[in-house]
Amino acid sequence: MVVAGAHGGAGTSTLAALLPAAWDMGSIASLLELDRSPLRAKGRPVVLAARNTAMAAKHATAAIGALRDWDEQVAALAIVNDGGPESRDAIARFALLEGRVGGMVRIPHARALRMAEDPSMVVLPGKARQAVNELRSLLGAPSGQGR
């Protein structure tokens, strides 16, 4: 699968480490500004990562639109919480994207991920593990073994 960030700092590398055989594209925001195809998934499912802020939702909207223009579909939008609350504006903006993606998963904040060199070695708290497994199932990937 392909994991791309709607903006810098979206949690792309962390998600790629937690998902099996994921290709980490990093942020695609700069490619969108150049009006170039941000990625070529070649049939692989695309996960778009965004933080849980109104500005991140704006970036996610632009990324989803650009990917569609280039005939790429977003299989899952992963909304990554970095410890702060999700504003009403962010919730409303993300709600507008639900019908434009295969699924949407909110990944709760897991402090241990911030402290680890290798996110794949972190034993996730229950809610975070459940969210990652929900993301895997949206993508047709097997559930993780306790992570």
C-alpha positions in Angstrom: 0.0 0.0 0.0 1.0 3.6 -0.4 0.9 6.1 2.6 1.0 9.8 1.7 0.8 12.9 3.8 -1.7 15.6 3.0 0.9 18.0 4.6 4.2 17.8 6.4 4.1 16.2 9.9 0.9 14.2 9.1 2.3 11.0 10.7 3.0 9.4 7.4 6.2 7.6 8.4 4.7 6.3 11.7 1.7 4.9 9.8 3.9 3.3 7.2 5.8 1.6 10.0 2.6 0.3 11.5 1.1 -1.0 8.2 2.5 -4.1 6.4 4.5 -3.5 3.3 3.7 0.2 3.1 5.4 2.6 0.8 6.0 5.9 2.6 5.6 8.8 0.2 6.0 11.5 2.8 4.1 14.8 2.2 2.7 15.3 -1.3 1.8 18.9 -0.6 4.7 20.4 -2.6 3.9 18.2 -5.7 0.3 19.5 -5.6 1.6 23.1 -5.8 3.6 22.1 -8.9 0.5 20.7 -10.6 2.2 17.3 -11.0 0.9 13.9 -10.2 1.7 13.5 -6.5 2.0 9.7 -6.8 1.4 6.7 -9.0 -0.1 3.9 -6.8 -0.5 1.4 -9.7 -3.4 -0.3 -8.2 -2.1 -0.3 -4.6 -4.4 1.1 -1.9 -3.7 4.7 -1.0 -3.8 5.9 2.6 -3.8 9.7 3.0 -2.6 10.9 6.4 -3.6 14.2 8.0 -3.5 15.6 11.5 -6.7 16.4 13.3 -6.8 20.1 12.7 -8.9 22.4 10.5 -5.8 23.3 8.4 -4.9 19.7 8.0 -8.5 19.0 6.8 -8.0 21.8 4.2 -4.8 20.1 3.0 -6.6 16.7 2.9 -9.4 18.2 0.8 -6.9 19.6 -1.7 -4.9 16.3 -1.8 -8.0 14.1 -2.3 -9.1 16.4 -5.2 -5.7 16.4 -6.9 -5.4 12.6 -6.5 -8.8 12.1 -8.1 -7.8 14.5 -11.0 -4.9 12.1 -11.6 -7.2 9.0 -11.4 -6.0 7.9 -8.0 -8.5 6.9 -5.3 -7.9 7.3 -1.6 -8.8 4.0 0.1 -8.5 5.4 3.6 -8.1 8.8 5.2 -6.2 8.4 8.5 -6.8 11.3 10.8 -3.8 11.3 13.2 -4.2 12.9 16.6 -1.0 14.4 18.0 -2.4 15.0 21.5 -4.6 18.0 20.9 -8.4 18.1 20.6 -10.1 18.0 17.2 -11.9 21.3 16.7 -15.5 21.6 15.5 -14.2 23.1 12.2 -11.9 20.1 11.7 -14.7 17.6 12.5 -17.0 19.4 10.0 -14.4 19.6 7.2 -13.4 15.9 7.6 -17.1 14.9 7.6 -17.4 16.5 4.1 -14.6 14.1 2.9 -16.2 10.9 4.0 -18.0 10.2 0.7 -14.8 11.0 -1.3 -12.7 8.2 0.3 -13.1 4.5 0.9 -13.1 5.0 4.6 -12.0 7.2 7.4 -10.1 6.2 10.6 -9.2 8.4 13.5 -5.9 7.3 15.0 -5.7 8.4 18.7 -2.6 9.9 20.2 -0.2 7.3 21.5 2.7 9.0 23.4 4.9 5.9 23.1 5.0 6.5 19.3 6.6 9.9 19.9 9.3 8.4 22.1 10.2 5.4 19.9 12.9 5.2 17.2 11.0 2.4 15.5 7.2 2.8 15.7 6.7 -0.8 14.6 8.2 -2.0 17.9 5.7 -0.1 20.1 2.9 -2.0 21.8 0.0 0.3 21.1 -2.7 1.1 23.7 -6.0 -0.6 23.0 -7.8 2.2 21.2 -4.8 3.0 19.0 -4.3 -0.7 18.2 -8.0 -1.0 17.3 -7.8 2.1 15.0 -4.7 0.7 13.2 -6.4 -2.7 12.8 -9.5 -0.9 11.4 -7.2 0.9 8.9 -5.6 -2.5 7.9 -9.0 -4.0 7.4 -10.1 -1.1 5.1 -7.0 -1.8 3.0 -7.5 -5.6 3.0 -4.4 -6.2 5.1 -4.1 -8.7 7.9 -4.5 -7.4 11.5 -1.4 -6.9 13.5 -0.2 -9.2 16.1 -0.6 -7.2 19.3 0.8 -4.0 17.9 
